[in-house]
Amino acid sequence: LIAIAQTFPWIFYPTPSNRWLNNRLLTLQNWFINRFTQQLLLPLNVGGHKWALMLTSLMIFLLSINILGLLPYTFTPTTQLSLNLGLAVPFWLATVIIGLRNQPNAALAHLLPEGTPILLIPILIIIETITLFIRPLALGVRLTANLTAGHLLIQLISTAVVVLTPMMTT
């Protein structure tokens, strides 16, 4: 399934053509990628547009893995904590490092709420730092649990439909 999921997204990427007019598949591919990129870049400033290719590729990869996971007798890799954390931790670390590099004062200001008493400052900085490092783990566990629950629900409903449909016709 992983081999199929890694080759499946290539049908979404347009192939270059020398023709003035493209065929329907190429037009649909271009429309899909353009619309997705527009929606992705809508809330971002111009500096964030350099992430478009990576985020679009990641989204198509995750979409294809989850759609292929709905096939009968297949396994969905995104229901495993290792895949979710393997994707989440590098992106989280990149955002933290880029935030510290580009706006160090704003990034460090999140570690200490405004108006904190002087005696609580060291304790709150330690607590907020621990919270910052635990965040990707907590979000990865929640994502894995939600994906597992969703796939189980779809499986149970589809099994119930397959089993109960012959009983209703008799």
C-alpha positions as CSV (number, residue, x, y, z in Angstrom):
1,L,0.0,0.0,0.0
2,I,2.8,2.4,0.8
3,A,4.4,1.8,-2.6
4,I,1.1,2.5,-4.3
5,A,0.5,5.6,-2.1
6,Q,3.9,7.0,-3.0
7,T,3.4,6.5,-6.8
8,F,-0.3,7.5,-6.8
9,P,0.2,11.2,-6.3
10,W,2.1,11.5,-9.5
11,I,-1.1,11.3,-11.5
12,F,-2.0,14.7,-9.8
13,Y,1.1,16.4,-11.1
14,P,0.9,17.9,-14.6
15,T,3.2,16.6,-17.2
16,P,4.7,19.4,-19.4
17,S,3.3,19.6,-22.9
18,N,4.4,21.4,-26.1
19,R,0.8,21.9,-27.2
20,W,-1.1,25.1,-27.0
21,L,-4.2,23.4,-25.8
22,N,-4.1,20.8,-23.1
23,N,-6.2,17.7,-22.8
24,R,-8.9,17.3,-20.2
25,L,-6.8,15.5,-17.7
26,L,-4.0,18.1,-17.8
27,T,-6.5,20.9,-17.5
28,L,-8.1,19.2,-14.5
29,Q,-4.7,18.6,-12.9
30,N,-3.7,22.2,-13.4
31,W,-7.0,23.4,-12.0
32,F,-6.8,21.2,-8.9
33,I,-3.2,22.3,-8.1
34,N,-3.9,26.0,-8.7
35,R,-7.1,26.0,-6.6
36,F,-5.4,24.1,-3.8
37,T,-2.3,26.4,-3.9
38,Q,-4.6,29.5,-3.8
39,Q,-6.5,28.2,-0.8
40,L,-3.2,27.3,0.9
41,L,-1.6,30.7,0.3
42,L,-4.6,32.8,1.0
43,P,-3.9,33.4,4.7
44,L,-0.1,33.6,4.2
45,N,2.1,36.6,3.4
46,V,4.4,36.6,0.5
47,G,7.3,35.2,2.5
48,G,5.2,32.1,3.3
49,H,4.7,31.3,-0.4
50,K,8.0,29.4,-0.6
51,W,6.4,26.6,1.5
52,A,3.7,26.0,-1.2
53,L,5.3,23.2,-3.1
54,M,6.2,21.2,0.1
55,L,2.8,21.7,1.7
56,T,0.9,20.8,-1.5
57,S,3.1,17.7,-2.0
58,L,2.5,16.7,1.7
59,M,-1.3,17.3,1.3
60,I,-1.5,15.2,-1.9
61,F,0.5,12.4,-0.2
62,L,-1.7,12.3,2.9
63,L,-4.8,12.5,0.8
64,S,-3.8,9.6,-1.4
65,I,-2.7,7.5,1.6
66,N,-6.0,8.0,3.4
67,I,-8.1,7.4,0.3
68,L,-6.2,4.2,-0.5
69,G,-6.6,3.1,3.2
70,L,-10.4,3.0,2.6
71,L,-10.0,0.1,0.2
72,P,-11.0,-3.3,1.6
73,Y,-8.2,-5.4,3.2
74,T,-5.8,-2.5,3.3
75,F,-4.0,-0.7,6.1
76,T,-3.9,3.1,6.6
77,P,-0.4,4.2,7.6
78,T,-1.7,7.5,9.0
79,T,-3.4,5.6,11.9
80,Q,0.1,4.8,13.2
81,L,1.6,7.2,15.7
82,S,5.1,6.7,14.1
83,L,4.0,8.2,10.8
84,N,2.1,11.1,12.3
85,L,5.0,12.0,14.7
86,G,7.5,11.5,11.9
87,L,5.7,14.1,9.8
88,A,4.7,16.4,12.7
89,V,7.9,16.8,14.6
90,P,10.1,18.1,11.7
91,F,7.4,20.6,10.7
92,W,6.9,21.7,14.3
93,L,10.7,22.0,14.8
94,A,11.0,24.0,11.6
95,T,8.3,26.5,12.7
96,V,9.9,26.9,16.1
97,I,13.4,27.4,14.6
98,I,12.1,29.8,11.9
99,G,10.1,31.7,14.5
100,L,13.1,32.0,16.8
101,R,15.3,33.1,13.9
102,N,12.9,35.6,12.3
103,Q,11.2,37.1,15.3
104,P,13.1,36.0,18.5
105,N,11.4,38.5,20.8
106,A,7.9,37.4,19.8
107,A,8.8,33.8,19.9
108,L,10.3,34.1,23.4
109,A,7.5,36.3,24.6
110,H,5.1,33.3,24.3
111,L,7.0,31.6,27.1
112,L,6.0,34.3,29.7
113,P,2.5,35.7,30.0
114,E,2.2,39.5,30.4
115,G,1.9,40.7,34.0
116,T,3.4,37.7,35.6
117,P,4.7,38.2,39.2
118,I,8.5,38.2,39.5
119,L,8.6,35.1,41.8
120,L,6.6,33.0,39.2
121,I,8.7,34.0,36.2
122,P,11.3,31.1,36.4
123,I,8.6,28.5,37.1
124,L,6.3,29.7,34.3
125,I,9.2,29.7,31.8
126,I,10.0,26.1,32.6
127,I,6.3,25.1,32.4
128,E,5.8,26.9,29.1
129,T,9.0,25.4,27.6
130,I,7.8,21.9,28.6
131,T,4.4,22.7,27.1
132,L,6.1,23.8,23.9
133,F,8.0,20.5,23.6
134,I,5.0,18.3,24.5
135,R,2.7,19.9,22.0
136,P,3.7,17.9,18.9
137,L,3.4,14.6,20.9
138,A,-0.1,15.5,22.2
139,L,-1.3,16.7,18.8
140,G,0.1,13.5,17.1
141,V,-1.6,11.3,19.6
142,R,-4.9,13.1,19.1
143,L,-4.6,13.0,15.3
144,T,-3.9,9.3,15.4
145,A,-6.8,8.6,17.7
146,N,-9.2,10.6,15.5
147,L,-8.0,9.0,12.3
148,T,-8.3,5.5,13.9
149,A,-11.8,6.3,15.1
150,G,-12.9,7.7,11.8
151,H,-11.6,4.7,9.8
152,L,-13.2,2.2,12.3
153,L,-16.5,4.1,12.0
154,I,-16.4,3.9,8.2
155,Q,-15.5,0.2,8.4
156,L,-18.3,-0.6,10.8
157,I,-20.9,1.3,8.8
158,S,-19.8,-0.2,5.5
159,T,-19.8,-3.7,7.1
160,A,-23.3,-3.1,8.5
161,V,-24.6,-2.0,5.1
162,V,-23.1,-5.0,3.4
163,V,-24.6,-7.4,6.0
164,L,-28.0,-5.7,6.5
165,T,-28.8,-5.0,2.8
166,P,-29.5,-8.6,1.9
167,M,-31.7,-9.0,5.0
168,M,-33.8,-6.0,4.0
169,T,-34.5,-7.3,0.5
170,T,-35.9,-10.6,1.7
